[in-house]
Amino acid sequence: MHFLSSTSMVITAHLLAAMLAGGLIGMERSLHGRPAGFRTHALVCLASALLMTVTAFQTSWIPQADTELFRTDPTRMAQGIMTGIGFLGAGVIFKEGLNVRGLTTAASIWITAAIGILVGIGFYYPAILATALVLVTLSLFRWIEAKIPSHYYANNTITYDRNCVPSQDTIKDFLREHGFRLEGVSYRIANDGTTFEYRMTIRTSDANNLTKLAEYLSVAKDVRHFEIAPAGE
């Protein structure tokens, strides 16, 4: 039967391998609570492999006589897949305050599509190697990144009564006392002119300082409102 032909078995192996590779990458994303996880990555990789079978196995759906007249270009299909996947990647990137999150998940979706393309044409060695390297990058590199000495940034908003606003130098001094450096500041009058806001980007070398700053601001009598949003992935 045609369904049990060698070509059908090869295509089945390609699609199952693509689903497995995408699922492995997606499991890591799901483990860390990312919006695009196990099922999304598995489907992306499977879809890319499925579309590439159109060109990799074109003799199966184009009559033999017609293949002498024209051939589809696999590279154009791959180009179209990578262009289209950009829309899905953009969907997992979102802005939270002044922070941009989801970039790593978008990158993992993009490379998952690339792995699907390789599996779809039967180029297994680079596909398997790429899958292993992606898993290493997402897991081991996360541990390495946590061990590397680095600065922690946060967006800090503090609101005061309009008639009781401390000077910017005073703000710098208490931030310095709590282990922060002021990297940027903007100002806003809100609530029909009754309050004054400092909107700042602050930096520290100790993540625990964020908690200490929040505790200080929560009991400060002259602070009407505050918000601390750590900058992250």
C-alpha positions in Angstrom: 0.0 0.0 0.0 1.1 3.6 -0.7 0.4 4.5 2.9 3.1 2.0 4.0 5.6 3.0 1.4 9.2 3.8 2.4 8.6 7.5 1.7 5.6 7.6 4.0 7.6 6.0 6.8 10.4 8.5 6.3 8.0 11.4 6.4 6.4 10.0 9.6 9.9 9.7 11.2 10.7 13.3 10.2 7.4 14.7 11.7 7.7 12.6 14.9 11.4 13.7 15.4 10.4 17.4 14.8 7.6 17.1 17.4 10.0 15.5 19.9 12.7 18.2 19.3 10.2 21.0 19.7 8.6 19.4 22.8 12.0 19.1 24.5 12.7 22.8 24.1 9.1 23.7 25.0 9.4 21.7 28.3 12.2 23.9 29.5 10.1 27.0 28.7 7.0 25.5 30.4 9.1 24.7 33.5 9.9 28.4 33.9 6.3 29.5 33.3 6.8 31.1 29.9 3.8 32.0 27.8 4.9 29.8 24.9 5.7 26.4 26.3 5.6 22.7 25.6 2.7 22.5 23.1 3.6 25.8 21.3 7.2 24.7 20.6 6.2 21.2 19.6 3.6 22.6 17.1 6.1 25.2 15.7 8.7 22.6 15.0 6.2 20.1 13.6 4.7 22.8 11.3 8.1 23.8 10.0 9.0 20.1 9.3 5.6 19.5 7.7 6.0 22.4 5.3 9.5 21.4 4.3 8.3 17.9 3.3 6.4 19.7 0.5 9.7 20.5 -1.1 11.9 17.7 0.2 9.5 15.0 -1.1 8.1 16.8 -4.1 8.4 13.8 -6.3 5.6 12.2 -4.2 3.0 14.7 -5.1 4.2 16.0 -8.5 3.7 13.6 -11.4 7.1 12.2 -12.6 6.7 13.8 -16.0 6.2 17.2 -14.5 9.3 17.1 -12.3 11.4 17.4 -15.5 9.6 20.7 -16.3 9.9 22.4 -12.9 11.1 21.9 -9.3 10.2 23.8 -6.2 12.9 25.6 -4.3 13.3 24.4 -0.7 15.2 27.5 0.3 12.2 29.7 -0.6 9.9 27.6 1.6 12.4 27.9 4.5 12.6 31.6 4.0 8.8 31.9 4.1 8.7 29.8 7.3 11.3 32.0 9.1 9.5 35.1 8.0 6.1 33.9 9.2 7.5 32.7 12.6 8.4 36.3 13.4 4.7 37.1 14.0 4.5 34.3 16.5 7.7 35.4 18.2 6.4 39.0 18.4 3.3 37.7 20.2 5.3 36.5 23.2 7.3 39.7 23.6 5.5 42.2 25.8 6.2 45.4 27.6 5.7 45.6 31.3 6.2 49.1 32.5 9.6 50.1 31.1 10.7 46.4 30.8 10.6 44.2 27.8 10.0 40.5 28.5 9.8 37.4 26.4 12.8 37.9 24.2 14.4 34.5 25.1 11.1 32.7 24.5 10.8 34.5 21.1 14.4 33.4 20.2 13.6 29.8 21.3 10.5 29.8 19.0 12.6 31.1 16.1 15.3 28.4 16.5 12.7 25.7 17.0 11.3 26.6 13.6 14.8 26.4 12.2 15.2 22.9 13.7 11.9 21.9 12.3 13.1 22.9 8.8 16.2 20.8 9.2 14.2 17.7 10.4 11.7 18.2 7.6 14.4 17.8 4.9 16.0 14.9 6.8 19.1 16.8 7.9 19.2 15.1 11.2 22.7 15.6 12.5 22.6 19.5 12.7 19.0 19.2 13.9 19.9 17.0 16.9 23.0 19.0 17.6 21.0 22.2 17.5 18.4 20.8 19.9 21.0 19.8 22.4 22.7 23.2 22.2 19.4 25.0 22.6 18.7 22.9 25.8 22.2 23.7 27.1 21.7 27.4 26.4 18.3 27.6 28.1 19.2 25.5 31.2 23.0 25.5 31.8 23.5 29.0 30.7 20.8 30.1 33.0 22.8 28.7 35.9 26.0 30.3 34.6 24.3 33.7 34.1 23.1 33.5 37.8 26.7 33.0 38.9 28.1 35.8 36.9 28.5 39.0 39.0 26.1 41.5 37.5 24.0 44.6 38.2 20.3 44.5 38.9 18.1 47.2 37.4 14.6 48.3 38.5 12.1 50.9 37.5 11.1 52.8 40.7 8.2 55.2 41.0 7.7 57.2 44.2 4.7 59.5 44.7 4.6 62.4 47.2 2.2 65.1 48.1 2.7 68.1 45.9 3.4 70.4 48.9 5.9 67.9 50.5 8.3 66.8 47.7 11.9 66.0 48.7 14.7 67.3 46.4 16.3 65.0 43.8 19.5 65.2 45.9 17.6 63.8 48.9 16.3 61.0 46.7 19.8 60.2 45.5 21.1 60.1 49.1 18.5 57.6 50.5 18.9 55.4 47.4 22.7 55.4 47.9 22.1 54.5 51.6 20.2 51.4 50.4 22.8 50.4 47.9 21.4 51.9 44.7 22.7 54.2 42.1 20.3 56.5 40.2 20.6 55.8 36.4 17.8 58.0 35.1 14.9 60.1 36.4 11.8 61.7 35.0 9.0 63.7 36.7 5.2 63.8 36.6 2.5 65.7 38.3 -0.6 63.5 38.8 -4.0 63.4 40.4 -5.1 66.8 39.3 -1.9 68.4 40.4 -2.1 67.1 44.0 0.8 64.6 43.8 4.4 64.6 42.4 6.0 61.5 41.0 9.7 60.6 40.6 10.1 57.9 37.9 13.5 56.4 38.1 15.8 53.7 36.8 17.9 52.4 39.6 20.8 50.0 39.8 22.3 47.8 42.5 24.8 44.9 42.8 22.7 43.0 45.4 19.2 41.8 44.5 18.3 41.8 48.2 18.5 45.6 48.2 15.2 45.7 46.2 13.4 44.1 49.1 15.0 46.4 51.6 14.1 49.4 49.6 10.5 48.3 49.4 10.3 47.8 53.1 11.7 51.3 53.7 9.3 52.9 51.3 6.3 51.0 52.7 6.7 52.7 56.1 7.9 56.1 55.0 5.2 58.5 56.1 5.7 61.1 53.3 5.4 58.4 50.5 1.9 58.2 49.1 2.6 55.5 46.6 5.6 53.6 45.3 6.3 50.9 42.7 9.4 48.8 42.2 9.5 46.8 39.0 12.7 44.7 38.6 14.0 44.6 35.0 14.1 41.1 33.8 14.1 38.7 30.8 
